[in-house]
Amino acid sequence: MSFLPAFSSLTRAHVLMFLRSRAALVWTLAFPQFFLFMFEFAFSGGTPRGATYLMPGLFTITLISGSFFGVALRMVTERETGVLRRHRVTPVPAVAVILSHGATALVVLACSVTLQAVVARLVFRIGVAGSATTLVIVLLLGGLALVPIGMIAGSIARDTRAAPAITNFLFFPMMFLSGAAIPFPFLPAWMQRLARLVPTTYLVESLQGVMVRGQGLGRLRGPLLVLALMAAIGIGLNGLLFRWESTEPVRRGRVTLALSALLLVCWGAYFLAPPLEMSQRPFP
């Protein structure tokens, strides 16, 4: 079977499985709204300006959780239950299986973020200082950067018990250090420096640039380049780490190579990326 028919069939099957799972629907669509109402009522000050300032962090939390928890556990479950083993004896290429999981995650994220944006607009009257098209591009690039990391976690996790531990280990630092959960100007100076190693920091920076500061793609090329590099390297590493069966060993050499490549991007961002504008307090 050629790549395109296999990819489209698998993606369609994964999306249908998601739509038929009530638990997955509730978790994916309702959980971000819980964060939205909790953060906006607690910290926005009841103003559209304050609500808009919080939205980049909330979008980032939605993208992190959807990229890590859903896709990683789904990949491990399919490997443990023998679904991937059945694919292996068919002409379905591995790249179609890998990319179908990524495409499904992006579709689910698009639904979740869209619903969150609509609710935020109707209830809290958030605005976008910049272009809506630029906002969509930034969100898409953020998903492309984070989904491969979740897939890597799913590839190296030995079983369904290890997958949540790995994703939680990644989720919380990326949420708290990036300024997604706590506004970046309120973080201590040492945490702000450490945050430059975290890819989600550049997602929050880009989203704030569009929504709060009204910047275009040209002004955001630094943080967007970090996200693009993370996406490209992450997609490539998934082909290196993918396993058809749980009995296949997790090759330490390949895991070391993957971690080294991701850390190289993070260190490059730390030293070469421009200063973070979100470190300045937005309101007097």
C-alpha positions, 0 to 999 in steps of 0.5 A: 500500500502506498503512503497516501492511502494508508495515511488517510485511512489510518488518520480517519480511523483514529479521528473516528475512534476519538469521536466515539470515545465519550471520555476522550471527548470530555477530557479533550474539549471540557478540560481546557474550558475548566482552565479557561474559567478558573484562570480568567475569573481568578486573575483577569481582573474582570477586564477584556485586556486582562483576559486577553493577556492570559489567553496565550498561556491558556492556549499553550497549556491546551496544546501541551496537554493535548500533545502529550497525554493523548498521543503518547498513551494512544501509541503505547496502547496500540503497541501493547494491544497488538494493533501496530503488530497487525499493521506491520504484517500489512503493506502499511509503511511505518511513516504512514503510521507515525504521521497518522498519529501526528495528524490525528493529534493536530485535528483534535488540538484544532477542535480543542483550541477553536472551542476555547477561543470561541468561549473566551471571545463570547464570555470574556470578550478577548481580542487579538491585537494582531492578525487572526491569520498570524495567530492561526499560524503560530498555533499550528506551528506550536502544535507541530513542535509539541506533538512530535515530543509527545510521540517520542514519549509514546515511542520510548515508554515501555508500557501504559504505566510508564507513559503518564510518568514520562508525559508528566515529567515533561508537562509540568516544567513546560507549563510552569517555566514558560509563563503559561501558568504563571505570568512570565514577569512574575517568575524569579530571574533565575527561572526566566533564564532557565525558561529560555531552554524550554520550547513552550516559552517561545510559543507563549512569547509568539502568542503574546506577540500576536494577541497582546503586542499586535506583532506580525510574523516578521517580528516573531521570526526568532521564537517561531524559528525555534518552534520550527526547528523543534518540529522538524527535528522532532518529526525526524526523531520519531522515525528513528524511535518508532517501535512496532511491538512492546517486545522490541528493545528501546535502543539507548543509543537512539534515545541518547541521540534524540535527547541530544538533538532536542537539547541542542535546539534548546541550548541554541535557543538559549544563546541565540534567540532574541530577548523575551519581550514578555519579560516586561510587565504589560500593564503599568 
